[in-house]
Amino acid sequence: MDTRIAGWGYEGHTVAELVEFTRAIGAEWVVDVRLTPLSRKPGFSKRALASALAEQGLRYVHLPELGNPKDNRAGFADVEGTYGDTVRERYRTEVLASEAAVAALSWLAETGARDGAVLLCFEAEATQCHRAEIQNALLRAQMAV
């Protein structure tokens, strides 16, 4: 299955830049993978973001099933250390392996192949964010087919 799924972190960016990126890759969906879609950054809380994207002809969905638990987030900044390895493994085994996450990943793979999708979270650097684990899970599933 060919997927057109890219990750994008809004840290240091605007909603207009998200729209521009989404259009540039030819995606129709912005898939919010934050556990809780609230932000102190204007425009990036769920309702405001969904409305702004709809005005631009883009679709928004929040998939909390793929969100990273709050107590597991700080470790993602440890890109090369054992703490980082531990939190990534916890995310893979406790979150991504859940029945709800497996269903969300299946939907995402199908939607990404058909319409294109942008995985949205806060962290600008993908290696420090759980969205990289989501993309890796999608790649593993694609290779298993």
C-alpha positions in Angstrom: 0.0 0.0 0.0 1.4 3.3 -1.0 0.9 6.0 1.6 1.2 9.8 1.3 1.6 10.6 4.9 3.9 13.2 6.2 4.6 14.5 9.7 4.5 18.2 10.7 5.2 19.9 14.0 3.6 23.3 14.6 6.3 24.5 17.0 7.4 27.9 15.6 4.8 27.8 12.8 1.4 29.1 11.9 -1.8 27.6 10.7 -1.2 29.3 7.3 2.1 27.4 7.1 0.4 24.1 7.9 -2.1 24.8 5.1 0.7 25.5 2.7 2.6 22.4 3.6 -0.6 20.2 3.4 -1.3 21.5 -0.1 2.3 21.2 -1.2 2.3 17.5 -0.6 -1.2 17.1 -2.1 -2.8 15.9 1.1 -6.5 16.4 2.0 -6.4 15.5 5.7 -4.7 17.0 8.7 -4.6 14.2 11.3 -4.1 15.5 14.8 -2.3 12.9 16.8 -2.1 14.8 20.1 -3.7 13.1 23.0 -5.4 16.4 24.0 -5.8 18.8 21.1 -5.3 22.0 23.1 -2.7 24.6 22.5 -1.5 27.9 24.0 -0.5 28.8 20.4 -3.3 30.6 18.7 -5.2 28.6 16.1 -3.9 25.2 17.1 -6.6 24.1 19.5 -9.1 21.6 18.0 -12.1 23.7 17.2 -10.2 26.7 15.8 -7.9 24.5 13.8 -10.7 22.4 12.4 -12.5 25.5 11.4 -9.5 27.2 9.8 -8.7 24.0 7.8 -12.3 23.6 6.6 -12.2 27.2 5.4 -9.3 26.2 3.2 -11.0 23.1 1.9 -8.9 20.7 4.1 -10.3 18.0 6.3 -9.4 17.6 10.0 -9.6 14.6 12.3 -8.4 14.1 15.8 -7.1 10.6 16.6 -6.5 10.5 20.4 -6.0 6.8 20.1 -2.5 7.6 18.7 -1.7 10.3 21.4 1.3 10.0 23.6 0.5 10.0 27.3 1.7 13.2 29.1 4.0 11.3 31.5 5.8 9.7 28.4 6.5 12.8 26.4 9.7 14.3 27.9 11.7 11.2 27.1 11.2 11.7 23.3 13.7 14.5 23.5 16.4 11.9 24.4 17.0 10.8 20.8 20.0 8.6 21.4 19.8 7.6 25.1 18.3 4.8 27.0 15.6 7.0 28.5 14.4 7.8 24.9 14.5 4.1 24.0 12.4 3.3 27.0 9.7 5.8 26.3 9.6 4.9 22.6 9.2 1.3 23.5 6.5 2.1 26.0 4.6 4.1 23.3 4.9 1.2 20.9 3.8 -1.5 23.4 1.2 0.4 25.4 -0.3 2.8 22.8 0.3 1.6 19.3 -0.4 -2.1 20.2 -3.8 -1.2 21.6 -6.9 -2.3 19.7 -8.0 1.3 19.3 -4.7 2.4 18.0 -4.5 -0.5 15.5 -7.9 0.5 14.2 -6.7 4.2 13.9 -3.5 3.1 12.1 -5.6 1.1 9.7 -7.8 4.1 9.0 -4.8 6.3 8.6 -3.0 3.9 6.2 -6.1 3.7 4.0 -6.8 7.4 4.1 -3.2 8.3 3.5 -3.0 6.1 0.5 -6.2 7.5 -1.0 -6.2 11.2 0.0 -2.9 12.0 1.6 -2.5 13.1 5.2 -0.4 15.2 7.5 0.3 14.0 11.0 0.1 17.0 13.3 1.7 17.4 16.7 3.7 20.1 18.5 7.4 19.2 18.3 9.2 20.7 15.3 11.8 17.9 15.2 10.2 14.6 14.2 12.8 12.6 15.9 11.7 14.1 19.2 8.0 13.3 18.6 5.8 10.2 18.8 4.5 10.9 15.2 7.8 9.4 14.0 6.7 6.2 15.8 3.4 6.3 14.0 5.0 6.7 10.6 7.4 3.7 11.5 4.4 1.6 12.5 2.7 2.4 9.2 5.9 1.5 7.3 6.2 -1.8 9.2 2.5 -2.6 8.3 3.1 -1.7 4.7 6.2 -4.0 4.5 4.2 -6.9 6.1 1.6 -6.8 3.3 
